[in-house]
Structure formats: C-alpha cells, structure tokens
Amino acid sequence: MKLVWFRNDLRLADNPALRHACAGDEPVAALFIIPPTQWRQHKMAPIRQRFMLAQVDELGRELAALGIPLHLLRVETFAEVPAVLADLCREQGVTQLYANQAIEIDEQRRDHAVSAALAEQVVSCHWFNGCCVLPPGRVLTGSGEMFKVFTPFSRAWLKALDEEGFVIHRAPTPRGEPLPWQPLAERAWVDEALGELTVDPRWPVGEAEALRRLNDFLEQAVLDYGETRDFPAIAGTSVLSPYLAAGIISPRQCVAALQQRLGYRPQSKAQPGFVWLNELIWREFYRHLLVLIPTLSMNRPFKPETAALPWSWDPDAFAAWCEGRTGYPIVDAAMRCLNATGWMHNRLRMIVASFLTKDLHIHWRLGEDYFMSRLIDGDLAANNGGWQWAAGTGADAAPYFRVFNPTTQGQRFDPQGEFIRTWVTELADIPAAYVHQPHDWLRLKGRQDYPAPMVDHAVARVRAIEMFRSLEK
C-alpha cells in the first residue's frame, strides 16, 4: 500500500507526490492530519482553517470518486504525528509514504521525525517539490549562496526556468470503484476540535474554482495588471492567494496558463504579463529564503543587526491599528476590510505594515502575527517576507529610508476614496476632496465620530530613520 500525505497541496492536478504514488498498480490511500492546537500556536486564522477543511472535504470526495480513500487523523501538535502516522501505516499495511516537501522549520522537523519513525518499520518516504516552480536551492549566486536581493534572484530564476523548463503533472485516473465519503460536517470530532465548519461564500473551494479565477484574470485583467494592481477599488488582481496558500492550485499551473494565454513566457517589464509573473517570482523568492535561512521561521530578522532596533510594544497603539482607529483613512479602511473579510489587497498590506513599523514604531512581529491570525491566505514565507520588507529588516537593497506616507498613498491609489468609503462608514458621506484628510471637514460639521491621527507622520518618519541610522554608529 502507498500512502499520500496531503498538507498545503490540496489538489489532484500538478501534485507530484500524488502523481508518483499513483504510478503502477499498487493500492493507494491518502491522508490529511488535523492539528488544532498546532494551528492555533501558528496563529492560523479561523477563516483559513475553515477554508482548508472545506477543501479537504472537496478533495476527499474527488479522491473517493477515483477509488482512493482519504484518512483523516486528529492530533493536537506536530509532536504526536510520527507515532500516529506509524500506527496508521502499520494498520493499513503501508510500505511507502509520498508527500510534497514542507518549507517551514517546524514542519521540516516534523517530517524528519516521521522519516525516522517510519524507517524503523521499513516504510520508505518519498518527498517532492510541490510548492515552488523551481525547488528551493536551485536558484543560487555564483558562489552557491542564496540571493539576498530580489532583482538578481528574479533574473537568475528566469534563466534557470529557461534552461530546465517544468512539468505539469496530470491528475490521476480512477484506480477502482468509487468509494463512499462521509462529509466533515457529519463527523462530530471535527466540529468538537474546530467549531462549526461554515464557509465564507466569498471564497468557494475547489480546483475548478481556482482555475476559473485564474482563467478569468488572464482573459480580462493580466494585460492591464501593471496599471491596475495597486488600486484596491479596482478588480485588477487575480485574488488567487488563498488558493495558492492552500495548494488548491500550483504556481506551475499559473506560469503555464500565463504562457498559454500570451504564447510566450515574458522576460522583462517591457513585455505584457511580466509584472504578474514577477509577483509569482516574489512568492518563490520568499519561499526559497525560508528554506535556506531557517531562522526566518523563528521570529528573527533577515538582517541580524536589526534585532537591536528599539521597537515599541505599545498595546494601546497596536490595538488602534488592529481595529482601524488610527485616524488615517486608508490604513483604517484596510484594517477593517481585513477584519471583516480575511483578505487584504497587496498595496494595502504594504501601507499598513509601513504605518505600524515606521509611524508607530511597533515591532513587525506583532503585525506579522496579527495578519496570520486574520488572513485566509496566511502563508509564513510571504507574510514574513512582506513584513520584514516593510519594516526594513528583510531582504532589500536599501530599505530603512522607505517610509510610506499613508495620506499620499491613499491619494494616489484610492483617489476618489471609493475603497475608504466602503470600509470607514463614518466617512461614507464625505466629499472626495476631503476623504484622505477628513478632520477639518468633520470639525466644521461638528462631528467627532472619526478619530484624530494617532501620530504626526512627518515626525514619526524622522524618528524611524533615526532608529535605523543608530545601528550604523
């Protein structure tokens, strides 16, 4: 018996572990492990837990239709996985385990422990690259080190892809008669562990839905992506991040679909489609970094010297940021959108992260954890990479003097205040001319229903730069 262990790769198509397990005639079973306590320790958002489990339900039905049973096991933490998995292999007569490699340090340690435990009962483990187009460690400098700046990594990544290409693995064909599948909602122990499994209708699960979103984006928006991607009131992005984070669609499928849409693989900013491809390469960059620099999974900065920065841990200021009460409309709208929907536009993520770290001088780790606790697309590599980039502690050429002005960012990327009015209801009736600096208008109207700015941005910016310059002394 072969056993396929699904993790953040909840799909049939382009799943190398599944594809290799299904080679030959030997019986195949599948496994998903639910660790509620571990998920909470990793700050996994409840909306993301429900999204993943809804996809597990969908995957279980699809596997059952192929004659492949999906086993569900519950543990509290990763420490229990080796013994529980060894028991399952013994009970089911499993001789080979197939899985796609994890990139986070706790997950890697878990997998090493599993390999050791299964080796004792002569179960061989086979690990594959299922989360990146090119495997971590493939794109290195001439001296064999990981790139520390994105642009040269991007060039090297494109060159490596041209040299090697990539393969899209087909979904397996039926392996026997269809099997019954008991929905997760009917399993009492799942509800007891995680609460009611309600699914947000804004985020339907399924590989077909992910492919539909991808194809709609490529047909309708990819050619204008470079011009529209930064405007949150415009549907200019793919909104595929939850599906990529859960592995419902793979980055290889995205690159392949882009090539098919354009008839070529773009190589530079001058070519249509390159800006979106470059975003996929950013995703690869952060994932490669996480594997090759394990301390990034341990709350440590990419630039070690920045650990000495005198960050604030002010709980009141942090709460105001979390709740969208900063007095800066674009920041407040973004945070309220996150709290209500579990998602935030990428430009807004940069704005609010800069505000927390460079205006309020609060430690990026608090923001990173809060995002993970709310985001449906919470992904350690991308989230950590983005937060450290914004904070000036991450992989960037010259980050410390980059301090986003929240007012001008709002004026530039939400010029008429459409996004702001949607989420900051106190400003729903304000004229566009005042929406980004509403306080004088509100004062004239005798209103006090929107908070004053927490900080003076100009003063906060100077202090942020001084914080970093102090490290050079």
C-alpha positions as CSV (number, residue, x, y, z in Angstrom):
1,M,0.0,0.0,0.0
2,K,1.2,3.5,-0.9
3,L,0.0,6.5,1.3
4,V,-0.1,10.1,0.0
5,W,0.1,12.6,2.8
6,F,-1.6,15.9,1.8
7,R,-0.7,19.1,3.6
8,N,-0.7,22.5,1.9
9,D,-1.2,20.9,-1.5
10,L,-4.9,20.1,-1.5
11,R,-5.3,19.3,-5.2
12,L,-5.3,16.4,-7.7
13,A,-3.7,18.2,-10.7
14,D,0.0,19.0,-10.6
15,N,0.6,17.2,-7.4
16,P,3.9,15.4,-7.8
17,A,3.5,13.3,-4.6
18,L,0.1,12.1,-5.7
19,R,1.2,11.5,-9.3
20,H,4.2,9.4,-8.3
21,A,2.2,7.4,-5.8
22,C,-0.3,6.5,-8.4
23,A,2.3,5.2,-10.8
24,G,1.9,1.4,-11.0
25,D,-0.9,-0.9,-9.8
26,E,-0.2,-0.9,-6.1
27,P,-3.2,0.3,-3.9
28,V,-3.1,4.0,-2.9
29,A,-4.6,5.7,0.1
30,A,-4.5,9.3,1.2
31,L,-4.1,11.1,4.5
32,F,-4.8,14.5,6.0
33,I,-3.9,15.3,9.6
34,I,-5.8,18.0,11.5
35,P,-3.7,19.5,14.4
36,P,-6.0,22.2,16.1
37,T,-3.6,23.1,18.8
38,Q,-0.6,23.4,16.4
39,W,-2.7,25.6,14.1
40,R,-3.5,27.9,17.0
41,Q,0.1,28.0,18.0
42,H,1.0,29.0,14.5
43,K,-1.7,31.8,14.6
44,M,-3.6,30.2,11.7
45,A,-6.7,32.3,11.1
46,P,-10.0,30.6,11.8
47,I,-11.2,31.6,8.3
48,R,-8.2,29.9,6.8
49,Q,-8.8,26.7,8.9
50,R,-12.4,26.6,7.6
51,F,-11.3,27.2,4.1
52,M,-8.7,24.4,4.2
53,L,-11.1,22.0,5.8
54,A,-13.7,22.8,3.2
55,Q,-11.1,22.0,0.5
56,V,-10.2,18.8,2.4
57,D,-13.9,17.8,2.2
58,E,-13.9,18.5,-1.6
59,L,-10.6,16.6,-2.0
60,G,-12.0,13.6,-0.1
61,R,-15.0,13.4,-2.4
62,E,-12.8,13.7,-5.5
63,L,-10.4,11.0,-4.3
64,A,-13.2,8.7,-3.3
65,A,-14.6,9.1,-6.9
66,L,-11.2,7.8,-8.1
67,G,-11.3,4.9,-5.7
68,I,-8.7,6.4,-3.3
69,P,-9.8,6.6,0.4
70,L,-8.8,9.7,2.3
71,H,-8.0,9.0,6.0
72,L,-8.4,11.9,8.5
73,L,-6.4,11.9,11.7
74,R,-6.6,14.4,14.6
75,V,-3.6,15.2,16.7
76,E,-3.0,18.3,18.9
77,T,0.5,19.1,17.9
78,F,3.2,18.0,15.4
79,A,5.0,16.1,18.2
80,E,2.3,13.4,18.0
81,V,2.4,13.0,14.2
82,P,5.3,10.4,13.9
83,A,3.7,7.9,16.3
84,V,0.1,8.3,14.9
85,L,1.4,8.0,11.3
86,A,3.4,5.0,12.2
87,D,0.3,3.4,13.7
88,L,-1.7,4.1,10.6
89,C,1.0,2.7,8.3
90,R,1.1,-0.5,10.4
91,E,-2.7,-0.9,10.4
92,Q,-3.1,-0.3,6.7
93,G,0.0,-2.2,5.5
94,V,1.6,0.9,4.1
95,T,5.1,0.3,2.7
96,Q,5.7,3.7,1.1
97,L,4.8,7.3,2.1
98,Y,4.6,10.1,-0.5
99,A,4.4,13.8,0.3
100,N,5.4,17.2,-1.0
101,Q,8.1,18.9,1.0
102,A,7.3,21.4,3.7
103,I,9.3,24.7,3.8
104,E,8.7,25.9,7.4
105,I,11.1,24.8,10.2
106,D,8.5,23.2,12.5
107,E,7.0,21.3,9.6
108,Q,10.5,20.2,8.4
109,R,11.4,18.9,11.8
110,R,8.1,17.1,11.9
111,D,8.9,15.4,8.6
112,H,12.4,14.4,9.7
113,A,10.8,12.8,12.8
114,V,8.3,11.0,10.6
115,S,11.0,9.7,8.3
116,A,12.9,8.3,11.3
117,A,9.9,6.7,12.9
118,L,8.8,5.1,9.6
119,A,12.3,3.8,8.8
120,E,12.0,1.6,11.9
121,Q,9.1,-0.3,10.3
122,V,10.7,-0.3,6.9
123,V,8.3,2.3,5.3
124,S,10.2,4.4,2.7
125,C,9.5,8.1,2.4
126,H,9.4,9.9,-0.9
127,W,9.5,13.8,-0.8
128,F,8.8,16.1,-3.8
129,N,8.8,19.7,-4.6
130,G,5.1,20.7,-4.8
131,C,5.1,24.3,-3.6
132,C,7.5,26.1,-6.0
133,V,8.1,26.2,-9.7
134,L,11.8,25.7,-9.1
135,P,12.9,23.9,-5.9
136,P,14.5,25.8,-3.1
137,G,18.3,25.7,-3.5
138,R,18.1,25.7,-7.3
139,V,18.5,29.4,-7.7
140,L,21.8,30.5,-6.1
141,T,24.5,33.0,-6.7
142,G,27.7,32.1,-8.5
143,S,29.3,31.4,-5.1
144,G,26.5,29.0,-4.2
145,E,24.6,31.3,-1.8
146,M,21.0,32.4,-1.6
147,F,20.3,35.8,-3.2
148,K,19.7,38.5,-0.7
149,V,18.1,40.9,-3.1
150,F,15.1,40.1,-5.3
151,T,16.0,41.6,-8.7
152,P,19.1,39.4,-9.3
153,F,17.1,36.4,-7.9
154,S,14.4,37.1,-10.5
155,R,16.9,37.2,-13.4
156,A,18.5,34.0,-12.2
157,W,15.1,32.3,-11.7
158,L,14.0,33.2,-15.3
159,K,17.3,31.9,-16.6
160,A,17.1,28.6,-14.7
161,L,13.5,28.1,-15.8
162,D,14.5,28.6,-19.5
163,E,17.3,26.0,-19.0
164,E,15.2,23.4,-17.2
165,G,11.5,24.1,-18.0
166,F,8.9,22.4,-15.9
167,V,6.3,19.7,-16.0
168,I,2.6,19.9,-15.1
169,H,1.6,16.6,-13.5
170,R,-1.8,15.3,-14.6
171,A,-4.5,14.3,-12.1
172,P,-4.6,10.6,-11.6
173,T,-7.1,8.4,-13.4
174,P,-9.6,6.2,-11.5
175,R,-8.0,3.3,-9.6
176,G,-11.0,1.3,-8.8
177,E,-14.7,1.6,-8.0
178,P,-15.9,4.8,-6.4
179,L,-15.9,4.9,-2.6
180,P,-18.3,6.5,-0.1
181,W,-17.2,9.7,1.5
182,Q,-18.6,11.0,4.8
183,P,-18.6,14.8,4.8
184,L,-16.6,16.6,7.5
185,A,-19.8,18.3,8.7
186,E,-21.1,14.9,9.8
187,R,-18.0,14.0,11.8
188,A,-18.6,15.1,15.4
189,W,-14.9,15.1,16.3
190,V,-14.1,17.6,13.6
191,D,-16.7,20.1,15.0
192,E,-15.5,19.5,18.5
193,A,-11.9,20.3,17.5
194,L,-12.6,23.3,15.3
195,G,-16.1,24.6,15.8
196,E,-18.8,24.9,13.1
197,L,-17.3,24.4,9.6
198,T,-19.0,27.4,7.9
199,V,-17.5,28.5,4.7
200,D,-17.4,32.2,3.6
201,P,-19.3,32.4,0.3
202,R,-16.7,34.9,-1.0
203,W,-14.2,32.1,-1.1
204,P,-15.7,28.9,-2.7
205,V,-13.3,26.0,-2.7
206,G,-12.3,23.5,-5.4
207,E,-9.7,23.2,-8.1
208,A,-12.3,24.2,-10.7
209,E,-13.0,27.5,-8.9
210,A,-9.2,28.2,-8.7
211,L,-8.8,27.6,-12.4
212,R,-11.8,29.7,-13.2
213,R,-10.4,32.6,-11.3
214,L,-7.0,32.1,-12.9
215,N,-8.5,32.0,-16.4
216,D,-10.8,34.9,-15.8
217,F,-7.9,37.0,-14.6
218,L,-5.7,36.0,-17.6
219,E,-8.5,36.8,-20.1
220,Q,-9.7,40.0,-18.5
221,A,-7.0,41.7,-16.4
222,V,-3.5,40.4,-16.8
223,L,-2.6,42.7,-19.7
224,D,-3.6,45.7,-17.6
225,Y,-2.2,44.3,-14.3
226,G,0.8,46.7,-14.2
227,E,-1.5,49.7,-14.3
228,T,-4.4,48.4,-12.1
229,R,-2.8,46.2,-9.5
230,D,-2.2,48.9,-6.9
231,F,-5.8,50.3,-6.8
232,P,-7.9,48.4,-4.2
233,A,-11.2,49.7,-5.5
234,I,-10.5,48.1,-8.9
235,A,-10.7,44.3,-9.5
236,G,-7.2,44.3,-11.0
237,T,-5.6,41.4,-9.2
238,S,-6.0,37.6,-9.6
239,V,-7.2,37.1,-6.0
240,L,-5.6,33.6,-6.2
241,S,-3.5,33.9,-3.0
242,P,-5.9,31.8,-0.8
243,Y,-5.8,29.0,-3.4
244,L,-2.1,29.1,-3.7
245,A,-1.6,29.2,0.0
246,A,-3.7,26.0,0.5
247,G,-2.3,24.4,-2.6
248,I,-5.6,24.2,-4.4
249,I,-3.7,25.5,-7.5
250,S,0.1,25.3,-8.0
251,P,2.4,28.1,-9.1
252,R,3.5,25.9,-12.1
253,Q,-0.1,25.9,-13.3
254,C,-0.2,29.7,-13.0
255,V,3.0,30.1,-15.1
256,A,1.8,27.5,-17.6
257,A,-1.5,29.2,-18.0
258,L,0.2,32.6,-18.5
259,Q,2.4,31.2,-21.2
260,Q,-0.6,29.7,-22.9
261,R,-2.5,32.9,-22.8
262,L,0.4,35.0,-24.2
263,G,2.0,32.5,-26.4
264,Y,5.4,33.1,-24.7
265,R,6.9,33.5,-21.3
266,P,7.6,37.2,-20.6
267,Q,11.2,38.0,-19.7
268,S,11.2,41.8,-19.0
269,K,8.9,44.6,-17.9
270,A,8.6,45.7,-21.5
271,Q,6.5,42.5,-22.2
272,P,2.9,42.2,-21.3
273,G,2.3,39.8,-18.4
274,F,5.7,40.2,-16.9
275,V,4.5,42.2,-13.9
276,W,2.2,39.4,-12.8
277,L,4.9,36.8,-13.4
278,N,7.2,38.8,-11.3
279,E,4.8,38.6,-8.4
280,L,4.9,34.8,-8.7
281,I,8.7,35.1,-8.6
282,W,8.4,37.2,-5.4
283,R,6.5,34.3,-4.0
284,E,9.2,31.9,-5.0
285,F,11.9,34.2,-3.6
286,Y,10.3,34.3,-0.1
287,R,9.8,30.5,-0.1
288,H,13.4,29.9,-1.1
289,L,14.6,32.3,1.6
290,L,12.5,30.5,4.3
291,V,14.1,27.1,3.4
292,L,17.7,28.3,3.1
293,I,17.5,30.7,6.1
294,P,15.6,28.7,8.8
295,T,15.9,31.5,11.4
296,L,13.2,33.4,9.4
297,S,10.8,30.8,10.8
298,M,12.0,31.7,14.3
299,N,10.9,35.3,14.6
300,R,14.3,36.5,13.8
301,P,15.1,39.3,11.3
302,F,16.7,38.6,7.9
303,K,19.3,41.3,8.8
304,P,20.7,40.2,12.2
305,E,21.8,43.7,13.2
306,T,18.3,45.0,13.1
307,A,17.5,42.8,16.1
308,A,18.9,45.7,18.2
309,L,16.2,48.2,16.9
310,P,14.3,49.7,19.8
311,W,10.8,48.7,18.7
312,S,7.7,49.6,20.7
313,W,5.3,47.1,22.0
314,D,2.6,49.7,23.0
315,P,-0.6,47.6,23.4
316,D,-3.0,50.6,23.0
317,A,-1.4,51.8,19.9
318,F,-1.3,48.3,18.5
319,A,-5.0,47.8,19.3
320,A,-5.9,51.0,17.5
321,W,-4.0,49.8,14.4
322,C,-5.7,46.4,14.6
323,E,-9.2,47.8,14.8
324,G,-8.7,50.5,12.2
325,R,-8.8,53.5,14.6
326,T,-5.5,55.3,13.6
327,G,-7.1,58.4,12.1
328,Y,-5.5,57.7,8.7
329,P,-8.4,56.7,6.4
330,I,-6.6,54.3,4.0
331,V,-5.0,52.5,7.0
332,D,-8.3,52.2,8.8
333,A,-10.2,51.1,5.7
334,A,-7.6,48.4,5.0
335,M,-7.6,47.0,8.6
336,R,-11.4,47.0,8.8
337,C,-11.5,45.2,5.4
338,L,-9.1,42.6,6.7
339,N,-11.1,42.0,9.9
340,A,-14.3,41.7,8.0
341,T,-13.2,39.5,5.1
342,G,-10.0,37.8,6.0
343,W,-8.2,39.3,2.9
344,M,-6.3,42.5,2.1
345,H,-5.1,44.0,-1.2
346,N,-1.3,43.8,-1.5
347,R,-0.8,47.5,-1.8
348,L,-2.8,48.0,1.4
349,R,-0.6,45.4,3.1
350,M,2.4,47.4,2.4
351,I,0.7,50.6,3.5
352,V,-0.5,49.3,6.9
353,A,2.8,47.4,7.5
354,S,4.8,50.6,6.9
355,F,2.4,52.5,9.2
356,L,2.7,50.0,12.1
357,T,6.5,49.8,11.9
358,K,7.6,53.2,10.6
359,D,4.9,55.5,12.0
360,L,4.0,53.7,15.3
361,H,7.5,52.1,15.5
362,I,5.8,48.8,16.7
363,H,7.7,45.6,16.2
364,W,6.9,43.9,12.9
365,R,6.4,40.6,14.7
366,L,3.2,41.8,16.2
367,G,1.9,42.8,12.7
368,E,3.1,39.5,11.2
369,D,1.2,37.5,13.9
370,Y,-1.9,39.6,13.5
371,F,-2.0,39.1,9.8
372,M,-1.6,35.4,10.2
373,S,-4.5,35.3,12.7
374,R,-6.8,37.0,10.3
375,L,-5.8,36.2,6.7
376,I,-7.4,33.5,4.6
377,D,-4.2,33.4,2.6
378,G,-1.9,33.3,5.6
379,D,1.4,31.9,4.4
380,L,4.5,32.1,6.6
381,A,7.0,32.7,3.8
382,A,5.1,35.5,2.0
383,N,3.8,37.1,5.2
384,N,7.2,37.1,6.9
385,G,8.9,38.3,3.8
386,G,6.4,41.1,3.3
387,W,6.5,42.3,6.9
388,Q,10.3,42.3,7.0
389,W,10.5,44.2,3.7
390,A,8.1,46.8,5.0
391,A,9.9,47.0,8.4
392,G,13.3,47.4,6.9
393,T,14.7,44.2,8.4
394,G,14.3,42.0,5.4
395,A,15.8,41.2,2.0
396,D,16.0,44.6,0.3
397,A,18.8,46.7,-1.1
398,A,18.2,49.9,0.9
399,P,15.1,49.7,3.0
400,Y,15.4,51.9,6.0
401,F,14.6,55.2,4.4
402,R,11.5,53.8,2.7
403,V,8.6,55.2,4.8
404,F,5.2,55.2,3.1
405,N,3.2,58.4,3.7
406,P,-0.3,57.0,4.4
407,T,-2.0,60.1,3.2
408,T,-0.3,60.4,-0.2
409,Q,-0.6,56.6,-0.6
410,G,-4.3,56.9,-0.2
411,Q,-4.5,59.9,-2.6
412,R,-2.5,58.0,-5.2
413,F,-4.2,54.6,-5.0
414,D,-7.7,55.4,-3.9
415,P,-8.0,58.9,-5.4
416,Q,-11.8,59.3,-5.1
417,G,-11.9,57.5,-1.8
418,E,-14.1,54.6,-3.1
419,F,-12.4,52.0,-1.0
420,I,-12.2,54.2,2.0
421,R,-15.9,55.0,2.0
422,T,-16.7,51.3,1.7
423,W,-15.0,50.4,4.9
424,V,-14.8,53.5,7.0
425,T,-18.5,54.2,7.3
426,E,-18.0,57.4,9.3
427,L,-16.7,58.9,6.1
428,A,-19.3,57.5,3.7
429,D,-20.8,60.9,3.0
430,I,-17.5,63.0,2.9
431,P,-16.6,64.8,-0.3
432,A,-13.8,63.2,-2.3
433,A,-11.7,66.4,-1.8
434,Y,-11.5,65.7,1.9
435,V,-11.6,62.0,2.2
436,H,-7.9,61.5,2.7
437,Q,-7.6,64.3,5.3
438,P,-11.1,64.4,6.7
439,H,-10.6,66.1,10.1
440,D,-11.1,69.7,9.1
441,W,-14.3,68.9,7.3
442,L,-15.6,66.8,10.2
443,R,-14.7,69.6,12.6
444,L,-16.7,72.1,10.5
445,K,-19.7,69.7,10.6
446,G,-19.4,69.4,14.4
447,R,-18.6,65.7,14.1
448,Q,-16.3,63.7,16.3
449,D,-17.2,60.2,15.1
450,Y,-13.8,59.5,13.4
451,P,-10.5,59.6,15.4
452,A,-7.8,62.2,15.1
453,P,-4.5,61.0,13.6
454,M,-2.6,58.9,16.2
455,V,0.8,60.4,15.1
456,D,2.2,63.2,13.0
457,H,3.6,61.3,10.0
458,A,6.4,63.8,9.3
459,V,7.7,63.5,12.9
460,A,7.3,59.7,13.0
461,R,9.2,59.3,9.7
462,V,12.2,61.2,11.1
463,R,12.3,59.0,14.2
464,A,12.0,55.8,12.1
465,I,15.0,56.8,10.0
466,E,17.0,57.8,13.1
467,M,16.3,54.3,14.6
468,F,18.0,52.7,11.7
469,R,20.8,55.1,11.4
470,S,21.6,54.5,15.0
471,L,22.6,50.9,14.0
472,E,25.4,52.3,11.8
473,K,27.1,54.1,14.7
